[in-house]
């Protein structure tokens, strides 16, 4: 049985809750502003980002580290802009 889109997005929102306060605030703002615009391709990028350790994710979002993946860089840019 496959998950429906609503369930997948809710799971990603839940995974967005982070121990690092800065990330938690940025991701919460991202979901408030961009949540309705997340498409299937974005879901994949978010899954990959949210699988990272908080400090690795923060390094990407803060710009101290860059990703080799264009898709991840685009998602990080959207999170920064939110």
N, C-alpha and C positions, 0 to 999 in steps of 0.2 A: 504494500500500500504506500502510495506517495503522499507526502505532506502537501497540503494546499499552500498557496502563496501567503495567506494571512498567518498561518502557523509558522512558516519559515521566517517571515519578517519579525514576528514576535520573539522567536528564538534568537535572532540576531540582535534585537533590542536588549534582550536579557543578557546576552554575552557581551554587550557593550558596557555593562556595569563593571567598572574597573576599580582596583584597590588604589591606584594612583589618582588622586583627586583631580589633577589637571586633565587627565584623559577622560575621566568620568564626566566632567563638565563640558569638555569639547564634544564628546560623543553624544551627550544628552542634547546639546544645542543642535548638532547635526541632525538627529532624529526629529527634533521639533521643526526644523526648517526644511529638511530634505527628505524626510521619511516617506512622504507620498510620491516622491519622484524616483525612488529606488526601483530599478528594473532587475531583471533576472541576471544580467551581466554584472550589475553592481553587487548583487547578492554574493556572487563568487568572489569578487574583490574584497568585500567586507568579511567574508568567511576567512579568507587568507590573512587579512590584517588582524582580525580578532583572535586568530590562533597564535599570534605572537605573544611573547612575554610583554608585560607592561612597559618595561624599560626599552625594549627593542621597538615597540610601537611608538613610544614617546619620542625616541630618536628619529623615527621617520616623520612624525607629525611636527616636531619642533625644527626639523631641517638639518639636524646634526648628522644624519645618515640618509643615504639615498637608496632606493630600491632599484633592482635591475629590471623589474617588471613595469612596463608602461601602464598597464591596467592599475597596478597598485599605486603608482605615482599619481595617476588621475584621481583615484579615490582619496588619497591623502590630500590632494589639492582641494577637493570638495569639502573634506572635513575641516581644513584650515579656513576656508571661506565662509563656512556656516556660522 
